[in-house]
Amino acid sequence: MDFSSTTELLMGLFNRIPGFIQNTAYAKYIEYWPIFLIGFVIALLLTPILGYIALKFNITYVPKKGRGDREFDNPLKALHEGITPSLGGLAITLPAFIAILVFFKIDSFTLPILVSLFILIVGATLDDIFNLPAKVQLLYQILAAGIIAFSILNITSIPFFNLDLSAITYNFSIFGIEQSLALPGDIFLFFWILVCINAVKWTAGSPGIIEANSFVIFSLIFVIAMRDMSVFSSTISILIAGGLLAFLIFAFPPQKIMTGSAGKSVYGFLICILAIVADAKISTTVMLLMLPLIDFIYVIIKRLLVYKPKSLGDLMKLSGPDHLHHQLMNLNLSRAQLVLIEMSATLLLGSFAILTTGAIRYFTLVISLALGIAFIVYINIRASKKKKEQEKKESPESRYSY
């Protein structure tokens, strides 16, 4: 990959920083401040425009179905209030797409990412407009993940398993673009991308959570990418972090605009790809996405045990107030408190990805997994007890008790 043009641009901007800052240990991070600022300003200007367009064309999220409205959310799981414009995620994902085109050479590495990103952005935007069925949403996710799996982007290891992930390798090219199928690694990569997309997507049930969590994660990816000297991941992650910080101004409760599928179906994909490019270790992505991943797995297991769906299609149709943010709401926490609690937990668990390297990383991964599982289970137990206590107080018999 030829990143010389991007490096020259950053160094030119870096030379404008005062000398006493350039000589600090954090100089290499500070030189990316213009990229962060670009992402911030673009999102700050673009978000109100997207909100206006969404309201004008009725591309909105409605907690409860009313006359003339389309029901975008399950009323039981929707935690936003009132009719809220969608499409906000485009203020983050479109600049990221354009940045790859502008800053980097289009080659066998960047082209599959661009094509997959384009498919997700278009498919997710159509979902915001037409409320696509779950099967159609999964279809464009599969297509995007499949393109990456056949690209030259590969994973090097799976936590706790000493396996040769490229035991069977088939290299070929399509129209001069190199492709690489490495088995069993690419099979795992394919499903890993799908899990990351949906684990992050499911955190978007309450205003501000997905934006705050994603801001923390992309910021951590930037630090990791700088440590591993990945110009691609550094540039795109800090651009997105800047955009998300600006978007939080509009998304923090009380919410003025929602990120919508145009954002929530893409953030997880970008997190997965940028984290892998940064250091090519799945363990990094696991620690960064610890909280949404555990919540994702917990909800899937719960729905399998409770509803016993007969097929994947039946499982995909299930929805309800099962997620961590719903349980936190049952503890009578405000929406703003939800954002701060989940953001803090994501920062705590995700920081392990930065602080640990080598063999100690796997030990830390086990510790962070245990902490994450304990947190999710504890909140669910507390919420369940709270709900039962409230139901008991509100029962008809309680009105006549002495």
DOMI-995830 format. One record per residue (C-alpha): x, y, z. Coordinates in steps of 0.001 Angstrom, whole numbers, plus 500000, padded with zeros to 6 digits. Layout:
XYZ...
# end
This chain:
500000500000500000501257503495499117500439505885501948503128508432501017500661511179500020498799510871503312502022510876505309503278513970503496500000515771504174500126514944507883503760515965508197503003519288506534500264519937509071502500518695511887505158521258511023502671523986511895502432522767515505504537524771518005507997523300518599507546522590522311504566520326521473506411518563518651509111517498521110506714515762523531506097512024523760502603512606522392503742514426519271502885511587516908499301511613518198498953515395518088499922515542514408496559513967513562494565516831515117493591518300511695491985514979510680490024514902513936488942518505513382487851517789509806485635514924510998484204517099513775483359520069511538481869517969508727479573516096511135478634519338512910477538520906509617476102517820507927473983516447510797471353519263510833471062519013507034470440515268507224467913515829510015466036518339507850465989515929504895464797513048507102461917515108508543460913516450505131460630512968503640459287511292506808462397509170507342461819509019511061461766506681514047458402506467515768458215504732519178454544503909518739452606503565515543450197506375514888447940507479512089449963507851508907453185506767510569455315503729509810456344501709512812460124501511512746460568500226516291459057497661518585457151499890521068458377497710523955462045498223523178462037501822521879463528504169524453463530507367522409460768509911522788458633511354520016459154511375516265462923511539515659464637512062512267466956509306511073469889509213508603472264510865511114474855508121510690475574509357507156477349512336508736479927509802509973480011507056507355480030509188504191483105511237505270484883507975506152484109506569502691485287509760500965488430509926503140489548506489501918489077507675498328490960510930498894493789509934501252494706506460500011495606504711496808492860502485495380494417499026495327493806495430496366493641496491500012491421499574499912489033498617497076487311495688498891486848497903501965485354500670499814482988498291498001481844496643501237481404500028502904479402501294499914477105498243500048476480498724503772475855502468503488473420502079500589471635499074502109471371500682505550470109503975504092467420502096502182466527500365505457466044503780507085463774504827504217461777501651503600462174499680506851463594496601505117462877493078506430465523491470508648466431488953505921467243491733503447469378493501506059471280490280506690471723489801502929473684493024502372475683492353505536476624488906504172477623490441500834479870493013502525481459490409504824481993488027501896483891490633499890486285491206502797486710487467503361487901487050499757490201490085499947493868490139500936492854491177504462493409488189506743493505487491510465496605486003512050495274484366515199492225483436517235492467483889521026493417480687522942493767478590519765497175477872518250495913477153514760497289477657511279494602479935509877496003479772506355496469476002506007494643476156502675495389479267500629494146480152497163495393483377495561493835484819492408492937488183490889489815489812489442490421492651486956493902493107488398492690493221492017494412490570494138492203488176496075493169485696498760491124482897500270492882481554503363491105478756505213489948478353507910490814481963508800488574483648506227485560481595507302486048482840510847486618486397509534483348486264507570481250485357510608483276487656512883482375490665510726478671489741510903478854489391514697480616492750515083478093494522512845475102493264514782476631493430518264477269497159517794473938497668516012471993496244518960473374498903521315471399501589519465468178501097521437468571504171523628469627507708522616473347508389522557474641504952523562475911503694520215477488507078519446479228507365522838480447503760522814481644504028519217483454507307519964485388505579522761486184502524520621487361504453517550489513506641519821491112503511521295491657502073517812493481505300516913495884504822519839496463501163518921496973502016515249499504504714516136501385502247518302501491499765515426502145502486512824499030501761510747498427504996508817495169503689507354493548502791510678494955505892512386493559508271509787490095506761509416489572506045513129490475509584514261488309511087511494485342509007512684486051509814516338485902513525515517482633513058513671481061511051516481482022513655519077480194516300517032477238513993516444476918513393520195475891517037520527472694516110518678472365512498519859472848512939523611469506512746525466467133514430524785467931513243521284467403515510518261468400513013515565469141509280515441472124507639513837469749505197512140470724502123510174472932504363508022475275504495511006474521501627513332474831498996510567478232500379509559480036501283512811480608497649513804481995496833510357484457499725510500485500498876514064486176495279513058488164496173509935490198499015511455491068496990514570492241494028512473494268496270510155495832498008513166497369494889514715495797491854512955494617490288516221491042489247516971491773489635520692492048493401520189488590493605518631487156491384521382488431493690524125487267496814522287483785495379521744483631493453525013480419495001526355478293494858523153479608491363522338478679489922525741475289491640525641474758490288522095475582486709523134473528486986526350470420488144524456470808485437521778471085482682524404468148484105526368465925484206523285466932480678522287466012479360525751462818481373526216461268481433522731462877478282521248462875479542517619462784476779515009465019478524512494467466481390512041464663483337510372462462482954513459465347484059515673465916487160513531462266488160513908462488488185517692462923491541519374462173493063522718463501494864525807466247492310526493469402494375526104471661495932528710470260499428528198466732498124528805467828496489532047469545499689533171466318501572532448464475499102534690466735500324537509465158503770537091468259505302535549467864508256533203468781508051529533471762510324530149472959508047532961472650505066530596475006506730528139477584507603530791477503504148532431477894502196529182480500504643527885482543504263531080482299500458530995483350500403527328486330502654528103487387500473531045487187497159529208488468498546525906491523500087527564492865496585528188493529496370524436495968499273524755497590498419528074498441494789527332500649493085524770502129489638524211501205486680526403499710488880529129497058490026526638495323486639526763495324486649530557493838490146530493491291489011527916490044486354530350489834488910533165487956491423531028485587488688529808484854487732533407484253491366534352482010491942531357479927488826531961479643489607535671478472493156534888475824492012532377474516489230534640474459491485537717472498494223535930470012491687534536469450490128537974468995493537539617466614494650536858464597491434537104464192491825540880463229495465540467460634494578537858459099491874540069458918494279543018457127496860540895454700494289539510453934493120543039453219496680544166450977497294541159449059493988541381445252494175541994445616492268545261447976494926546655445204497504546530443251495636549175446133494528551377446689495945554857
# end
